[in-house]
Amino acid sequence: MKHKRLYLILLLIVLLGINFLLSFKYQSVKKKLLSEIKTPNINQWLSTPKSEVRMTKIILTGDVMLGRTVMTKALSLNDPAYPFRKVTDRLREGDIVFINLESPIVDNCPKMETGLIFCASPEMLEGLTLAGVDIVTLANNHINNFGQIGINDTKKYLSERGIEWTDETNLVIKDINNTKFGFLGLNYTSKIPIEKDFSIIRESKSKVDVLILGVHWGVEYTTNPTTSQKEWVKRFVENGADVVVGHHPHWIQTNEYVEGKSVFYSLGNFVFDQMWSEETRKGILVELSFVGKELKDEKIKNIYMSSWAQPEFVQ
């Protein structure tokens, strides 16, 4: 009986020893495993920059006419880029700058002080290059002032400087931040839209994510669009226009939203030598900011030509 009790005591001691060793081993393994686990650093996580939102800024301006006394003034200063000197920095902030070019660019353009036949020498394109202009619409009532030869020369000189052109025959597509932006020029100073025009808009929209129309239309020196223009805009939007920007009146006109799409009936003058009235010296510049194909922000900046044919920003 005594031996049996001793045996049990020894067995108990052995079991306690085994349990101690197992417990020690478990704690060692646990400690090692925990030391190998990388605990998330919350401060580091919070400071990690999120994916940047890629925003595309598109800048729209009013009428640009580089001939007549715009040209003579600039060349008298030996500075073809003179008209754009005070606005260049702001224009160059845009991913795409879209303007209406009101004068053909031709060789041996005569120097003129008056008249309604416009042209400009190729060197006057220096201002567009300096300001980072990407696309011009040639769909207006003055681009044919020097006939088809003048139109062909204009396209050639623009292309040589990396500036693209649009009219009803040529959709310009720019792929920025994985979004396709389309630009189409239309001229309704001597005609009205027909079904073919709406078909062109639909076809253009099928090729892009965002379609911007530069439309030459309306009544000169007036502050409001016509009833017909408002009806045409509805059709433009129905057929795919996302933004409509107007030119030709030489005065700033109203803007509105049609089915949620931005419509600017006239941006007024941007570079022009119509210095004879306050209204023709004024214009607006529009900045549209897109994330993908969604318009996120819209800003309107006032400009004024206090110096001859040279716009600057005003408050």
C-alpha positions as CSV (number, residue, x, y, z in Angstrom):
1,M,0.0,0.0,0.0
2,K,2.9,2.3,0.9
3,H,4.6,1.5,-2.5
4,K,1.4,2.1,-4.4
5,R,1.0,5.6,-2.7
6,L,4.6,6.4,-3.6
7,Y,4.0,5.3,-7.2
8,L,1.0,7.6,-7.5
9,I,3.0,10.5,-6.1
10,L,5.8,10.0,-8.6
11,L,3.2,9.7,-11.4
12,L,1.6,12.9,-10.3
13,I,5.0,14.7,-10.3
14,V,5.8,13.4,-13.8
15,L,2.4,14.5,-15.1
16,L,2.9,18.0,-13.5
17,G,6.4,18.2,-15.1
18,I,5.0,17.3,-18.5
19,N,2.2,19.8,-18.2
20,F,4.7,22.5,-17.2
21,L,7.0,21.7,-20.2
22,L,4.0,21.8,-22.6
23,S,2.8,25.0,-21.1
24,F,6.2,26.6,-21.4
25,K,6.5,25.4,-25.0
26,Y,3.1,26.8,-25.9
27,Q,3.9,30.2,-24.5
28,S,7.2,30.3,-26.4
29,V,5.5,29.3,-29.7
30,K,2.7,31.8,-29.1
31,K,5.2,34.6,-28.4
32,K,7.1,33.7,-31.5
33,L,4.0,33.7,-33.7
34,L,2.8,37.0,-32.3
35,S,6.1,38.6,-32.9
36,E,5.9,37.5,-36.6
37,I,2.5,38.9,-37.1
38,K,2.7,42.5,-38.5
39,T,0.3,44.6,-36.6
40,P,-1.3,47.2,-38.8
41,N,0.0,50.7,-38.3
42,I,-3.2,52.8,-38.1
43,N,-1.3,56.1,-38.5
44,Q,0.5,54.8,-41.6
45,W,-2.8,53.6,-43.1
46,L,-4.4,57.0,-42.5
47,S,-1.5,58.8,-44.1
48,T,-1.5,56.6,-47.2
49,P,-2.7,58.8,-50.1
50,K,-5.9,57.7,-51.8
51,S,-6.0,57.3,-55.6
52,E,-6.0,60.7,-57.1
53,V,-9.1,61.8,-58.9
54,R,-8.1,62.6,-62.5
55,M,-10.0,65.7,-63.5
56,T,-10.0,67.1,-67.0
57,K,-10.3,70.9,-67.4
58,I,-11.7,72.2,-70.7
59,I,-11.5,75.9,-71.4
60,L,-13.9,77.7,-73.9
61,T,-13.5,81.2,-75.2
62,G,-15.4,83.7,-77.3
63,D,-14.6,85.0,-80.8
64,V,-11.0,85.3,-81.8
65,M,-10.2,87.5,-84.9
66,L,-6.5,87.9,-85.6
67,G,-6.7,90.2,-88.6
68,R,-7.5,93.8,-89.3
69,T,-6.2,96.1,-86.5
70,V,-5.5,93.2,-84.2
71,M,-2.7,92.2,-86.6
72,T,-1.5,95.7,-87.3
73,K,-1.3,96.5,-83.6
74,A,0.6,93.3,-82.8
75,L,3.0,93.7,-85.7
76,S,3.7,97.3,-84.9
77,L,4.9,96.1,-81.5
78,N,6.9,93.3,-83.2
79,D,4.9,90.9,-81.1
80,P,2.5,88.6,-82.9
81,A,1.5,87.0,-79.6
82,Y,0.6,90.4,-78.1
83,P,-3.2,89.8,-77.9
84,F,-2.7,86.8,-75.6
85,R,-0.1,88.1,-73.3
86,K,-2.4,88.7,-70.3
87,V,-4.4,85.5,-70.5
88,T,-1.8,82.9,-71.5
89,D,-1.1,81.6,-68.0
90,R,-4.7,80.9,-67.3
91,L,-5.4,79.3,-70.7
92,R,-2.4,77.0,-70.3
93,E,-4.0,75.5,-67.1
94,G,-6.6,73.8,-69.4
95,D,-6.2,70.2,-70.6
96,I,-8.0,71.3,-73.8
97,V,-8.6,74.9,-75.0
98,F,-11.3,75.4,-77.6
99,I,-11.9,78.7,-79.4
100,N,-13.7,80.1,-82.4
101,L,-11.2,81.3,-85.0
102,E,-12.9,84.1,-87.0
103,S,-10.2,84.9,-89.5
104,P,-8.6,82.8,-92.2
105,I,-4.8,82.5,-92.1
106,V,-3.2,83.3,-95.5
107,D,0.1,84.2,-97.1
108,N,0.5,87.9,-98.0
109,C,-2.5,89.0,-96.0
110,P,-3.0,92.7,-96.7
111,K,-2.9,95.1,-93.8
112,M,-6.4,96.5,-93.4
113,E,-7.7,99.0,-90.8
114,T,-11.4,98.7,-91.8
115,G,-13.8,96.4,-93.7
116,L,-15.5,93.0,-93.0
117,I,-13.1,90.9,-95.1
118,F,-10.8,89.3,-92.5
119,C,-7.4,87.5,-92.8
120,A,-4.3,87.2,-90.7
121,S,-0.7,86.3,-91.5
122,P,0.6,82.9,-90.4
123,E,2.9,84.6,-87.8
124,M,-0.3,85.7,-85.9
125,L,-0.8,82.0,-84.9
126,E,2.1,82.5,-82.5
127,G,-0.4,83.7,-79.9
128,L,-2.5,80.6,-80.1
129,T,0.6,78.4,-79.7
130,L,1.8,80.5,-76.7
131,A,-1.6,80.2,-75.1
132,G,-1.9,76.5,-75.5
133,V,-4.9,76.5,-77.8
134,D,-5.6,72.9,-78.9
135,I,-8.7,73.2,-81.1
136,V,-10.4,75.9,-83.2
137,T,-13.8,75.8,-84.9
138,L,-13.7,77.1,-88.4
139,A,-17.5,76.9,-88.7
140,N,-18.3,80.6,-89.0
141,N,-19.2,83.3,-91.5
142,H,-15.7,84.7,-92.1
143,I,-13.6,81.7,-92.6
144,N,-14.3,81.8,-96.4
145,N,-13.4,85.4,-96.8
146,F,-10.5,84.4,-99.0
147,G,-12.3,81.5,-100.6
148,Q,-11.3,77.8,-100.6
149,I,-7.7,78.7,-100.9
150,G,-7.9,80.7,-97.7
151,I,-9.6,77.8,-95.9
152,N,-7.0,75.3,-97.1
153,D,-4.1,77.6,-96.1
154,T,-5.7,78.0,-92.7
155,K,-6.0,74.3,-92.1
156,K,-2.4,73.8,-93.3
157,Y,-0.9,76.5,-91.0
158,L,-2.9,75.3,-88.0
159,S,-1.8,71.7,-88.5
160,E,1.9,72.8,-88.8
161,R,1.6,74.2,-85.3
162,G,-0.2,71.2,-83.9
163,I,-3.6,73.0,-83.6
164,E,-6.6,70.9,-84.7
165,W,-9.6,72.3,-86.4
166,T,-13.3,71.3,-86.6
167,D,-16.3,72.1,-88.6
168,E,-19.4,70.1,-89.6
169,T,-17.2,67.8,-91.7
170,N,-14.5,67.1,-89.1
171,L,-15.1,65.8,-85.6
172,V,-12.0,66.3,-83.3
173,I,-11.6,63.6,-80.6
174,K,-9.3,64.1,-77.7
175,D,-8.7,61.2,-75.3
176,I,-7.8,62.6,-71.9
177,N,-7.8,60.6,-68.6
178,N,-9.4,57.7,-70.4
179,T,-12.4,59.8,-71.5
180,K,-13.1,60.7,-75.2
181,F,-14.0,64.3,-75.7
182,G,-15.4,65.3,-79.1
183,F,-15.5,68.8,-80.6
184,L,-17.8,69.7,-83.5
185,G,-18.3,73.1,-85.2
186,L,-21.6,74.2,-86.7
187,N,-22.5,77.4,-88.6
188,Y,-26.1,78.7,-88.7
189,T,-25.5,82.4,-89.7
190,S,-27.0,81.8,-93.1
191,K,-29.0,78.6,-92.7
192,I,-31.0,76.6,-90.2
193,P,-30.4,73.1,-88.9
194,I,-31.8,70.2,-90.9
195,E,-32.1,66.5,-90.2
196,K,-28.7,65.9,-91.7
197,D,-27.2,68.1,-89.0
198,F,-28.9,66.2,-86.2
199,S,-27.7,63.0,-87.7
200,I,-24.1,64.3,-87.7
201,I,-24.5,65.1,-84.0
202,R,-25.8,61.6,-83.2
203,E,-23.0,60.0,-85.2
204,S,-20.4,62.1,-83.5
205,K,-21.8,61.3,-80.0
206,S,-21.6,57.6,-80.8
207,K,-17.8,58.0,-81.1
208,V,-17.2,59.9,-77.9
209,D,-18.1,60.1,-74.2
210,V,-18.6,63.9,-74.1
211,L,-19.6,65.9,-77.2
212,I,-19.1,69.7,-77.2
213,L,-20.6,71.8,-80.0
214,G,-19.2,75.1,-81.1
215,V,-22.1,76.8,-82.8
216,H,-22.0,80.1,-84.8
217,W,-25.4,81.6,-84.7
218,G,-27.8,84.3,-83.3
219,V,-28.3,88.0,-83.8
220,E,-25.3,90.3,-83.5
221,Y,-25.1,92.9,-80.7
222,T,-28.0,91.4,-78.7
223,T,-28.1,90.0,-75.2
224,N,-30.6,87.2,-75.7
225,P,-30.9,84.2,-78.0
226,T,-33.8,83.9,-80.4
227,T,-36.7,81.5,-79.9
228,S,-35.4,79.4,-82.8
229,Q,-32.1,79.0,-81.1
230,K,-33.7,77.7,-77.9
231,E,-35.7,75.2,-80.0
232,W,-32.5,74.1,-81.8
233,V,-30.7,73.6,-78.6
234,K,-33.3,71.1,-77.4
235,R,-32.7,69.1,-80.6
236,F,-29.0,69.3,-80.2
237,V,-29.2,67.9,-76.7
238,E,-31.7,65.2,-77.7
239,N,-29.3,64.0,-80.3
240,G,-26.3,63.8,-78.0
241,A,-24.7,67.3,-77.3
242,D,-23.3,67.5,-73.8
243,V,-22.2,71.1,-74.0
244,V,-23.3,73.9,-76.5
245,V,-21.0,76.9,-76.7
246,G,-22.1,79.8,-79.0
247,H,-20.4,82.6,-80.9
248,H,-21.1,85.4,-83.4
249,P,-23.3,88.0,-81.5
250,H,-20.1,89.7,-80.1
251,W,-22.0,90.3,-76.9
252,I,-22.3,88.1,-73.9
253,Q,-25.6,86.3,-73.9
254,T,-27.5,84.2,-71.4
255,N,-26.6,80.6,-70.4
256,E,-28.9,77.9,-69.2
257,Y,-29.2,74.1,-68.6
258,V,-31.3,72.0,-71.0
259,E,-31.9,68.5,-69.8
260,G,-29.0,69.0,-67.4
261,K,-26.6,70.0,-70.3
262,S,-24.7,73.3,-70.2
263,V,-25.7,75.8,-72.9
264,F,-23.8,79.1,-73.5
265,Y,-25.5,81.1,-76.2
266,S,-22.7,83.5,-76.7
267,L,-19.4,84.0,-74.9
268,G,-18.9,87.5,-76.5
269,N,-15.5,88.6,-77.9
270,F,-12.2,87.2,-76.7
271,V,-9.7,88.8,-79.1
272,F,-11.2,91.3,-81.4
273,D,-10.7,95.0,-82.5
274,Q,-14.3,96.0,-81.8
275,M,-13.1,98.6,-79.3
276,W,-15.9,101.0,-80.0
277,S,-18.4,99.9,-77.3
278,E,-18.3,98.5,-73.8
279,E,-20.3,95.4,-74.7
280,T,-18.0,94.4,-77.6
281,R,-14.9,94.7,-75.3
282,K,-16.4,92.2,-72.9
283,G,-16.4,88.4,-73.0
284,I,-16.4,85.4,-70.7
285,L,-14.2,82.4,-70.5
286,V,-15.7,79.1,-69.3
287,E,-13.8,76.4,-67.4
288,L,-15.5,73.0,-67.4
289,S,-14.1,70.3,-65.1
290,F,-14.9,66.7,-65.8
291,V,-14.3,63.5,-63.9
292,G,-14.7,60.8,-66.6
293,K,-17.7,61.9,-68.6
294,E,-19.4,63.6,-65.6
295,L,-19.3,67.4,-65.4
296,K,-18.2,68.2,-61.8
297,D,-17.6,72.0,-61.9
298,E,-18.3,74.9,-64.1
299,K,-16.7,78.4,-63.7
300,I,-17.3,81.6,-65.7
301,K,-14.5,84.1,-65.8
302,N,-15.1,87.7,-67.1
303,I,-12.6,89.2,-69.5
304,Y,-12.3,92.8,-70.7
305,M,-10.2,94.4,-73.5
306,S,-9.0,97.6,-71.9
307,S,-5.9,97.7,-74.1
308,W,-6.4,97.4,-77.9
309,A,-7.6,93.9,-78.7
310,Q,-5.9,92.5,-75.6
311,P,-8.1,90.7,-73.1
312,E,-7.4,90.4,-69.4
313,F,-9.3,88.9,-66.5
314,V,-11.5,91.1,-64.3
315,Q,-13.3,90.4,-61.1
